[in-house]
Amino acid sequence: MSITLRDVWKANKRIESIIERTPLLYSEPLSLKTGNHVYLKLENYQPTGAFKLRGAANKILSLSDEEKTKGVATFSTGNHGIAVSYVAKQLGINAVVCISNRVPGEKVNRLKRLGAEVVIVGENQDDAEARCYQLEKEEGFSVIKPFDDPYVIAGQGTIGLEIMEQCPEADEVIIPLSGGGLLAGIGYTLKTMVPEMKIQGVSMEQSAVMHESLKHGAPVVMKETPTLADSLLGGIGPDNEYTFTLTKNYLDESVLVSEEMIKKGMVFMMEYHKMIVEGAAAVGVSHVLKQSDRRGKNIVLVISGNNVDHQAICDLI
């Protein structure tokens, strides 16, 4: 096993001065529409606007003083890079973020405002990853992986601890699924404490790499296509060490939602909760909106972030 419950609790203590303990909001509109008791775990309330801060903080704070002095580098579709840049700025260390040209402009601007050196390369996250590891060899940076790292997974697992404290009656947790760090951390934490907990992962219909990898039984490579859920783009790596196996072990069901449903989920959050969330954060809302079974279950949706490009919001309305 790559992580233990003790690792998650240690992460919880390690990152407490940097992250926010985010609210769990009962969603009356979603509950009335679905016939379930639906709660929203609002990771969009993090200082960086997304859950990624937890994993990035846990990994960077675990580095030695020598490693911190040399600086950190990462590759990202945006939110992880923002998190790494934020933590690096708090600690006074240098950060380089490698991204593809598919990353929305608002996220690029946010990275620059946080003081990171931004390297834009290629058409997808795999290209950005290759450049990041090249910098590791050339400059001696410590690479902060977006998801496939035990410290990052344990950091995301702290969301599971908070869910159990805030909603111990939860029957099911619905989590955006991309590289698997978020689902692996929360799924492992919750299933270790409550084995009967149901864990669902939700991805967009196009370029759902983890979903397809699970179907094939091994990591696959897919071409990235434009999507409202741009934070869910990116490969899981052919040499994936942790998140593929953990996701496979702790995921009960992987589902896909259309671009039209993602749009409806984003609009629903604006209309009923007065929140602007990114497409990746709305996939869980989209999924429960299309469900027809009214089961009276206690369901927690992880609202993963709010770093959405302004133009995307304009296009919705």
ZAMARGU-4260 file (C-alpha; in steps of 0.2 Angstrom, whole numbers, plus 5000, padded with zeros to 4 digits):
<rodrens>
0) 5000/5000/5000 | 5007/5017/4995 | 4999/5027/5009 | 4991/5023/5026 | 4978/5032/5036
5) 4992/5038/5048 | 4999/5047/5032 | 4983/5056/5029 | 4982/5061/5047 | 5000/5067/5047
10) 4996/5077/5031 | 4981/5084/5040 | 4992/5091/5053 | 5006/5096/5041 | 4996/5107/5030
15) 4984/5115/5043 | 4992/5132/5042 | 4991/5134/5023 | 4974/5126/5018 | 4957/5130/5023
20) 4945/5118/5031 | 4931/5119/5018 | 4913/5120/5022 | 4900/5106/5018 | 4884/5114/5012
25) 4867/5106/5012 | 4860/5108/4994 | 4841/5110/4996 | 4839/5113/4977 | 4849/5097/4972
30) 4840/5087/4986 | 4823/5092/4980 | 4827/5089/4962 | 4835/5072/4965 | 4825/5064/4980
35) 4842/5062/4990 | 4850/5072/5003 | 4864/5081/4994 | 4879/5090/5001 | 4892/5100/4993
40) 4910/5099/4999 | 4917/5116/4994 | 4935/5115/4989 | 4932/5130/4978 | 4934/5140/4995
45) 4953/5136/4996 | 4964/5151/4994 | 4970/5145/4977 | 4952/5141/4972 | 4954/5122/4971
50) 4958/5106/4981 | 4975/5104/4973 | 4982/5115/4987 | 4981/5101/5000 | 4992/5089/4990
55) 5004/5102/4984 | 5007/5108/5002 | 5009/5091/5009 | 5022/5087/4996 | 5032/5103/4997
60) 5032/5104/5016 | 5039/5086/5016 | 5055/5092/5006 | 5072/5094/5014 | 5079/5111/5017
65) 5091/5108/5003 | 5078/5103/4991 | 5068/5118/4995 | 5083/5129/4992 | 5085/5122/4974
70) 5067/5126/4970 | 5052/5116/4963 | 5045/5112/4946 | 5029/5105/4941 | 5017/5101/4926
75) 4999/5105/4926 | 4983/5109/4918 | 4982/5124/4929 | 4975/5121/4946 | 4990/5110/4953
80) 5002/5123/4946 | 4993/5137/4955 | 4994/5127/4971 | 5012/5124/4969 | 5016/5142/4965
85) 5005/5148/4980 | 5014/5136/4992 | 5031/5141/4985 | 5027/5159/4987 | 5022/5156/5005
90) 5039/5147/5009 | 5050/5159/4999 | 5056/5146/4986 | 5057/5147/4967 | 5044/5138/4957
95) 5043/5134/4938 | 5027/5128/4931 | 5026/5119/4914 | 5009/5119/4905 | 5003/5116/4887
100) 4995/5129/4876 | 4977/5121/4881 | 4978/5129/4898 | 4965/5143/4899 | 4972/5161/4900
105) 4965/5165/4917 | 4975/5151/4924 | 4990/5157/4915 | 4988/5174/4922 | 4985/5168/4940
110) 5001/5158/4939 | 5011/5173/4934 | 5003/5184/4948 | 5009/5171/4960 | 5027/5174/4954
115) 5030/5157/4946 | 5040/5155/4930 | 5028/5149/4917 | 5034/5138/4903 | 5021/5134/4889
120) 5026/5119/4878 | 5016/5108/4867 | 4998/5102/4864 | 4995/5092/4880 | 5000/5088/4898
125) 5012/5074/4892 | 5023/5088/4883 | 5023/5099/4898 | 5028/5084/4909 | 5043/5080/4898
130) 5049/5097/4899 | 5047/5097/4918 | 5058/5082/4920 | 5071/5090/4908 | 5072/5104/4920
135) 5074/5093/4934 | 5090/5085/4926 | 5096/5102/4920 | 5092/5113/4936 | 5091/5101/4950
140) 5072/5106/4954 | 5061/5094/4964 | 5047/5089/4953 | 5030/5090/4962 | 5019/5078/4953
145) 5001/5083/4950 | 4993/5066/4957 | 5004/5051/4956 | 5014/5054/4973 | 5010/5047/4990
150) 5012/5064/4998 | 5000/5072/4986 | 4987/5058/4988 | 4988/5059/5007 | 4985/5077/5006
155) 4970/5075/4995 | 4964/5062/5007 | 4962/5075/5021 | 4946/5080/5012 | 4939/5062/5017
160) 4943/5066/5035 | 4933/5082/5034 | 4919/5074/5026 | 4918/5061/5040 | 4918/5074/5053
165) 4905/5085/5044 | 4894/5071/5037 | 4896/5055/5046 | 4880/5048/5039 | 4886/5050/5021
170) 4882/5035/5010 | 4890/5040/4994 | 4904/5052/4988 | 4905/5058/4970 | 4922/5064/4965
175) 4929/5072/4949 | 4940/5059/4941 | 4956/5064/4931 | 4973/5058/4936 | 4966/5050/4951
180) 4975/5059/4965 | 4959/5066/4972 | 4948/5050/4971 | 4963/5039/4977 | 4965/5050/4992
185) 4947/5052/4997 | 4942/5034/4992 | 4956/5026/5002 | 4952/5037/5017 | 4934/5034/5017
190) 4934/5016/5012 | 4947/5012/5026 | 4935/5020/5039 | 4918/5015/5031 | 4920/5000/5019
195) 4902/5001/5013 | 4904/5019/5007 | 4901/5020/4989 | 4913/5030/4978 | 4909/5037/4961
200) 4921/5045/4949 | 4914/5057/4936 | 4923/5062/4920 | 4919/5071/4904 | 4914/5060/4888
205) 4929/5065/4878 | 4948/5061/4883 | 4943/5053/4899 | 4960/5044/4901 | 4958/5036/4919
210) 4940/5030/4914 | 4947/5022/4898 | 4963/5015/4907 | 4952/5006/4920 | 4942/4998/4906
215) 4958/4992/4897 | 4966/4987/4913 | 4981/4997/4911 | 4986/5016/4907 | 4981/5022/4890
220) 4986/5037/4880 | 4972/5048/4872 | 4972/5064/4862 | 4966/5078/4872 | 4950/5087/4865
225) 4942/5104/4870 | 4931/5102/4885 | 4922/5113/4898 | 4930/5102/4911 | 4948/5107/4906
230) 4955/5103/4923 | 4951/5084/4920 | 4962/5083/4904 | 4979/5075/4904 | 4986/5057/4904
235) 4990/5047/4919 | 5007/5041/4913 | 5012/5024/4906 | 5023/5021/4922 | 5009/5026/4934
240) 5014/5020/4951 | 5000/5024/4963 | 4984/5032/4957 | 4979/5019/4944 | 4979/5005/4957
245) 4971/5015/4971 | 4958/5021/4959 | 4954/5003/4953 | 4954/4997/4971 | 4943/5010/4979
250) 4931/5016/4965 | 4914/5008/4964 | 4908/5016/4948 | 4915/5027/4934 | 4903/5038/4924
255) 4904/5050/4910 | 4894/5066/4907 | 4892/5076/4891 | 4897/5094/4888 | 4879/5099/4888
260) 4877/5091/4905 | 4893/5100/4912 | 4886/5116/4906 | 4869/5113/4915 | 4879/5109/4931
265) 4889/5125/4930 | 4873/5135/4926 | 4864/5126/4941 | 4878/5131/4953 | 4876/5149/4947
270) 4858/5150/4947 | 4854/5141/4964 | 4870/5143/4974 | 4877/5159/4967 | 4894/5151/4964
275) 4905/5151/4949 | 4913/5134/4947 | 4924/5127/4934 | 4918/5113/4922 | 4928/5100/4931
280) 4920/5105/4948 | 4902/5104/4940 | 4903/5086/4934 | 4896/5078/4950 | 4882/5091/4949
285) 4879/5086/4931 | 4879/5068/4936 | 4866/5069/4950 | 4855/5080/4939 | 4853/5067/4926
290) 4849/5053/4938 | 4831/5047/4939 | 4831/5036/4955 | 4825/5045/4971 | 4833/5035/4985
295) 4834/5046/5000 | 4853/5043/5001 | 4865/5055/5009 | 4877/5060/4995 | 4892/5071/4995
300) 4898/5080/4979 | 4916/5086/4979 | 4916/5104/4971 | 4934/5104/4966 | 4937/5121/4961
305) 4932/5138/4953 | 4947/5143/4942 | 4936/5145/4926 | 4941/5156/4912 | 4930/5172/4910
310) 4926/5168/4892 | 4919/5151/4897 | 4907/5160/4909 | 4902/5172/4896 | 4898/5158/4884
315) 4886/5150/4896 | 4875/5164/4898
</rodrens>
